[in-house]
Structures are given as C-alpha cells and as structure tokens.
C-alpha cells in the first residue's frame, strides 16, 4: 500500500509498504478515508524528529522511524481482532489517536489517559498512521460515527477535540467574551467551540490578514485584530463590558508575543489557556499575572473520552468544523500541495485534508 513516511526533517517519502494484515487481540484494521495535516505534522516535517522517536524506539510502543504520519483521520473498519465487541466490520469510524498503558500507570488508572508519561500517538509514535491506505489501532482508539457525520468531518474530530478541551480548560460559558490568538486551524476551531459553548463576544488575533478574513467568514461576528497595526489588549478592552478585558483568552500559536497579549487582554480574575506548544522558554510578565489575579492554565490534547461528545457537536451542526477546510488533495501531492503550502507564511490555506481514496 502507499504510505507517506517521515525519514528526517524535510524528508517525507511516498513509499509502497506492506499493508497491515490481521489485527491482533483488541485491535481494529481500518481502511483510511481522509486525514488532516496537523501543525504537529508540519513541525515534524520542518525540524523533526520531535515527537517521532529518533535513535531510540518509543518506550511503550517500541515504534521507530521511518514513521507514517497522520493522527487526524477516519475510515471504515475492514477487520477486527479477538475480543473486540464495540466495533463491527463495515462501521465508519473516527480515530482517537492517543495510545498508552491502560493499567499500571498513575494517570491512566485515574482516567487521565492523555497525561500518561508513556503516551504515544498513531501517526507519530505508533507503527501505523493516517497518511496511508490502512492502519491498525486499538479498539479504544476507534469511535463509530453516525450517518450525519461525513467522512471529511470524521478527520476533523481530533483537532476539534483539542479546541473543545481548550474552551473547557478556560471555563468558557454562556455570555462570555473570549480572545483567541492565532487564526490557524486550531484557533478557528477554538472560536467555533467557544461559540458553541455560549460565548457571545469573540476576538481573534493574527498577523495574516487572509486568515483573519477567513475567520470573519467562518465565524460571523468575530472581531479581527492584526497585532502589526493594533494593540490586541486595547481592542479587547474597548469592546468588552466595563472596558476591563475578556473573560477568557486562549493562546493557539505557541508564540511568546501571543501569550503576552492574552495576559494583557484578559480581565482581572480572568483565565488564560495555553494551547499552542512553545518551542522555548517564554519570559512572561508575572507581575501582571499576580496583580490581575488571573489563572494561567495549560491545555494538553484532550481526555480520550471526548470523542462521542465532539462527534455529536459536529454532527448536529452545533460546531461546524468543516468550515476550517480550505483544500483537499491526494497522497501523491501531499508534500508540495499540503506541507509546503501550509508552511508558506503568506499562504491562504488553513486545514488541508488528504483524500486517501483519490
């Protein structure tokens, strides 16, 4: 079968490899349909290996390169292993890609599987991934989707879960004002998740005017801010009740200036949520954190049990995740039309899906 595999930074190769065969006990074989290119995939391509195992295999899965990329995907079940009871052959599914010990792990035994120190991901540190024609995953990685959820939307459940969890970490609720820094895919989905949670005043900041314009179209009523021309905090304060700032600010870039803007823009006793991954230490204005009595919270991935909830949000239209899609391409053209296109700082693409049946 065809698979797009990471060998080193800027070295992705479309290769013919042996297709997965019989799934083992508790495992499921999926014929992949669509897979999204995530920001994490881009980081790996540009400067990896980061999460992909390097010289040493992953401590839990024993996976090592070359690595099939892709952790935002869905497809159709082709075979099930012994003991699988929740999924049947022919079911359309979305993949929850987190893989970890289920017992004997402090966090796993408390239901916090995403915080396991031995965490792995399909498409990053597991033998199989979404950027191939088929993959084997565990039964707990597979969630059946309803007829009302499209194949494209099945590949959007994973990034949408990141956005929903970020809003949950911020405590976003009805009537809130929310700033999202970064109008990329996660930023846009976070805006949609905040709207679904009842936020009524939304702000988004980004240096890319094309992305800001896209956000305005996808999330009607959002107030765009370009930090090159405007002070983010001033804009937010000017358009919030009492001119005190927003209730919640969610950083979706992994950029120190964006995080500082969040601390500046949030009101006293507001909440700042850090979702983007910072590549290095970030000097923060801790006087403002203390003086404003704010809460600063991290948001890592999502609880694994979010899948039914997020599927329902998308399938009912409460969270129209498909608005983030800007292009669909083939596996043959994924490097040039996908990875390189998304790394272009002046690019207009947001979420690109790879059609594995094309």
ROTORLO-754486 format. One record per residue (C-alpha): residue in three letters; x, y, z. Coordinates in steps of 0.001 Angstrom, whole numbers, plus 524288, in hexadecimal, padded with zeros to 5 digits. Layout:
% residues N
ALAXYZ
...
END
This chain:
% residues 358
UNK800008000080000
UNK803FE80E4B7FE8F
UNK808838157A80AB3
UNK80EB1822BB80D3E
UNK819F082057816A0
UNK822D08298581E37
UNK8314B8264D81D14
UNK8372E8333A8218E
UNK83478841D08214B
UNK83014845C181394
UNK830A68377A80FAE
UNK82303831DB80DD7
UNK822208269380463
UNK81651820857FDD7
UNK819828121A7FE63
UNK81383804F87FB70
UNK8137D7FCFB807F7
UNK80D487F06E80CAD
UNK7FF077F2DF81045
UNK7FACA7EF1481DF9
UNK7F4A57E1B281E74
UNK7ED507DAF582960
UNK7EB067E3AF83540
UNK7EF2C7DDE484234
UNK7E6A27DC0984E43
UNK7DFB67E8A8851BC
UNK7E3E47EF09844FE
UNK7DCCB7F44B83914
UNK7E0E77F56982AD4
UNK7DBF5801E682470
UNK7DBB48058681615
UNK7DF4E813EB81702
UNK7D6F981DF780FD7
UNK7DB4982BD181349
UNK7E687830D781B73
UNK7E98F83EBE81F7B
UNK7F6E08453181F75
UNK7F8F284A3182D50
UNK80209854C58324B
UNK8096D84A0983965
UNK80BA28431B82C6A
UNK810E684FE0826DD
UNK81A4E8518D83249
UNK81F3E843B083057
UNK82110845F7821C6
UNK827F1852FE823A1
UNK830DD84FC482F08
UNK82E368421F83443
UNK82F408386B839E0
UNK8285483E6C8457F
UNK81DD1834F684A14
UNK821FC82AB78402D
UNK82BC1821468465A
UNK839A9823F784216
UNK844A781A698448D
UNK83D6F813A984F94
UNK8301B80D0C84DF0
UNK82463812548553C
UNK824C080D0386327
UNK816DE807B3862C6
UNK813888047F854A6
UNK8218A8017D8505F
UNK81EB0808DD843CB
UNK829F880EED83C7C
UNK82BFB8158682F5C
UNK8294B8164182477
UNK81C1B81AE482990
UNK80F1A81B6482253
UNK809AB828D982581
UNK7FB9982CB182828
UNK7F3C782C96834C6
UNK7E76D833B883044
UNK7E04382947828A8
UNK7D4B882065826CC
UNK7D04F8155781E18
UNK7C8FC8087881D70
UNK7CB817FC5782599
UNK7D0797F0FF81D4A
UNK7D3997E701827D4
UNK7D3297E5698368A
UNK7DBA27DD9983FAD
UNK7D7ED7D40C84A3A
UNK7D0307D9F985560
UNK7CBB57E63884E26
UNK7BD5B7E88B8516D
UNK7BA4B7F70584F58
UNK7BD9F7F7DA840E6
UNK7B9957EF9083541
UNK7BEC97EDBC8278C
UNK7B8EC7F82581EBC
UNK7B7848027D8294D
UNK7BBBC8103382596
UNK7C4A88156083039
UNK7CCB4820C283531
UNK7D9E581DF983B51
UNK7DDA1822A5848F0
UNK7EC5F8216F8471E
UNK7F1A5821608550F
UNK7F8058147D858EB
UNK7FCA78118A866A8
UNK7FCD28073D87170
UNK7EF27804648764B
UNK7F37F7FF1088377
UNK7FF7D800BA88BF6
UNK8005880F2C888B9
UNK7FD51819A6892F2
UNK7F5768224A889C6
UNK7EF2781791881AE
UNK7E9B08112388DD9
UNK7E32B81E1889111
UNK7DD2381F7488388
UNK7E704829D487F7A
UNK7EC71821EB87447
UNK7F11C82E0086CD8
UNK7FA738315D877F9
UNK801858244A8782A
UNK81045825A58785C
UNK810DF81A9986E5E
UNK8074A820F7864ED
UNK808A781DE485676
UNK800B08221284AAA
UNK7FCA581B1183E5F
UNK80399822468337A
UNK80EC0826D283C38
UNK8136B81BBC844DB
UNK80BB280FBB8408E
UNK80E57806878354F
UNK802B180B9382DB3
UNK7FD10818DB82A5E
UNK7F2AA81FBC8228A
UNK7FAFD82375816BB
UNK7FA03815CB81128
UNK7EF7980D8380B22
UNK7ED118059C81784
UNK7F0BB8052A825DF
UNK7EF8B7FC5B831AF
UNK7EBA8802AC83E98
UNK7E6107FE1D84B86
UNK7D78A7FCC284DCE
UNK7D81A8083085743
UNK7DD6B810A884C2D
UNK7D15B80EA9843BE
UNK7C44E815B2844DF
UNK7B8BC8128783C12
UNK7B30881E6D83549
UNK7A4D1820F18318B
UNK79FD282269823A4
UNK79E7C830FA82648
UNK7AD528325A82753
UNK7B48D832A881A5E
UNK7C14F82BB08178B
UNK7C80E838EA81703
UNK7C29583CAD82445
UNK7C75882FDB82A22
UNK7D531834CD827CE
UNK7D1F78418682ED5
UNK7CDB783B7C83BB8
UNK7DBB083B15840EC
UNK7DF328498383F01
UNK7D18884D6284358
UNK7D393845BD84FF8
UNK7DFBC84E078526B
UNK7D78985A49850CC
UNK7CC53855998594F
UNK7D5B0851D186426
UNK7DC3F85F2C86383
UNK7CF0B8659E86582
UNK7CBFA85C3F8709B
UNK7D8F085F7987715
UNK7D56286DCD8761A
UNK7C7EA86B8C87BA2
UNK7C1A08723B86FF7
UNK7B31F873A287273
UNK7A6F387ABB86DF8
UNK7A8E08894A86C1F
UNK7B7B98891386D33
UNK7C11D8917B8656B
UNK7CC768899D85FD7
UNK7D92A88D3885902
UNK7DFDE882F985090
UNK7EDAE8860A84C14
UNK7F0BA87F6183F46
UNK7E74A87DA0833F6
UNK7ECCC870A382F92
UNK7E4DD8640882F9B
UNK7E5058625283E67
UNK7E245870B88407B
UNK7D6A28706C8374A
UNK7D14A863F483D55
UNK7D31D86A0284AD8
UNK7CAFE875B4846AE
UNK7C05F86C72841F8
UNK7C1538649F84E9E
UNK7C04887107856BF
UNK7B4488751784EF9
UNK7AE688678E8510E
UNK7B0F18690D85FB1
UNK7A928875B785FCF
UNK7B3858805585E84
UNK7AD5D88C83858D4
UNK7B8F28958885672
UNK7C44288F7D84EED
UNK7D1618956284B2D
UNK7DC1A88F58842DC
UNK7E9D78946784089
UNK7F33F8908B835C0
UNK7FDF7896AE82D8A
UNK7F82D890D582110
UNK7ED2E8993A81BA8
UNK7E88488E2A812DE
UNK7E6708858181EB1
UNK7DF7189053825EC
UNK7D6588922A81A48
UNK7D3DF88384819E8
UNK7D09E8839D82876
UNK7C6F488EB882676
UNK7C00C886BF81C0F
UNK7C02C879F9823A0
UNK7BC4487FDC830C0
UNK7B2C888B2282E43
UNK7B434896198380C
UNK7C22E8933383C02
UNK7CA7789F6E83DE0
UNK7D78F89E47836A3
UNK7E40F8A47D83BB4
UNK7F11D8A551834BB
UNK7FBF28A7D683ED5
UNK8043B8AE6383468
UNK7FAA28B9A2833FB
UNK7F3008B8D0840B8
UNK7F56F8B63784F08
UNK7EDE48A9CE85201
UNK7EB128AD508602C
UNK7E6238BAE185CAF
UNK7DCB88B58F8527C
UNK7D77F8AB4885BDD
UNK7D5D38B4C18672A
UNK7CF1C8BEB285E81
UNK7C49B8B4DC85A99
UNK7C1D98ADAD86737
UNK7B8B98B11887252
UNK7BEA48BB5287B62
UNK7CA698BBD087252
UNK7D1468B23587B5B
UNK7D5558A7C08719F
UNK7D07F89A4986DBE
UNK7CC5888F5B876DA
UNK7D4E68851987060
UNK7E0B7885F18675D
UNK7E56C879BE86041
UNK7F2FA8797985A21
UNK7F321870B784E0F
UNK8000F87477847EB
UNK80B5287089850B4
UNK810D587E4984FD5
UNK815A98868C85B31
UNK80FC48931A855DD
UNK8028988C8885471
UNK802FD887AB86279
UNK806C1895288676D
UNK7FB4E89AC285FD0
UNK7F24C8911E866A8
UNK7F7318953087416
UNK7F57A8A36C87066
UNK7E7F18A1D286A6E
UNK7E1758995B874C9
UNK7DA198A01787FD7
UNK7DDBB89F1888E15
UNK7DA9A8916F89321
UNK7D95F88CE88851D
UNK7DF2B8805687FAB
UNK7EA3487E9B875D8
UNK7EB498714786F4B
UNK7F7F086D1C868B7
UNK7F502863B285D89
UNK7FFD08664C853AC
UNK80CC985F7485618
UNK817EB868EC858DB
UNK82511864F085307
UNK82CE086B6F85DEA
UNK82B938723886B09
UNK822CA87E0E86B0E
UNK8257C889DC873BB
UNK8183588E26878DB
UNK813C989A3388046
UNK811748935488D24
UNK80E6A8A026893E7
UNK8023A8A14688B6C
UNK7FE9A8931788E25
UNK7FF0F895E989CB9
UNK7F9BA8A3C789CA0
UNK7EE398A002893FA
UNK7EBA7893C189C1F
UNK7EA2F88BAC88FBD
UNK7EAE587D0088DA8
UNK7F47A87768883D1
UNK7F1338698687F84
UNK7F76D85FFA87635
UNK7EF3D8581486CBA
UNK7F5A384B9D867D1
UNK7EE66843D585D65
UNK7E13983F27862EE
UNK7DB5C834A786B90
UNK7D9988288B86332
UNK7CB4482765866E3
UNK7C8238341485F81
UNK7C5AB82D118528D
UNK7B6EB82A8F853AD
UNK7B4C58386D8588F
UNK7BCB183EC384DB2
UNK7B6B1835FE8434E
UNK7A94583A4D847EE
UNK7AD15848B6847D9
UNK7B17B847B0839BA
UNK7A6B383E97834E9
UNK79BD28473D83A43
UNK7A19F8538B8345F
UNK7A3F6859AE841B5
UNK7B26385A5883E3F
UNK7B3E785B3982F5C
UNK7C1F58566382ED4
UNK7C1DD854978200E
UNK7C2A68636681EA4
UNK7D128861F18217F
UNK7D3B3859E081529
UNK7DA23861B180A51
UNK7DF0C856F180150
UNK7DED38485D7FEA3
UNK7EA82842017F80E
UNK7EFD9834897F4E0
UNK7FA9A82CEA7FBA9
UNK8030282E1E7EF66
UNK8032583CF27F06B
UNK8031F83E267FF3B
UNK810DC8437F800E0
UNK80FE984E957F70C
UNK8016F851C97F7BB
UNK7FFED84EBD80628
UNK80C018503480EAA
UNK812F285A8C8069E
UNK806698621C80443
UNK8035386290812C5
UNK8111F866E081653
UNK8100E872AA80D4E
UNK80E7A87E46816B0
UNK806A38859180C6D
UNK7FE54879B88091E
UNK7EF97879D98091B
UNK7ED4E86BAB80CD2
UNK7E892867CB81A4D
UNK7E4BC8598681BA7
UNK7E8D28509981091
UNK7E372842CC80FE5
UNK7E9D0837B98085A
UNK7DFF882F71800EC
UNK7E534821A3801F7
UNK7DB6381C387F851
UNK7DEE4825C27ED7A
END
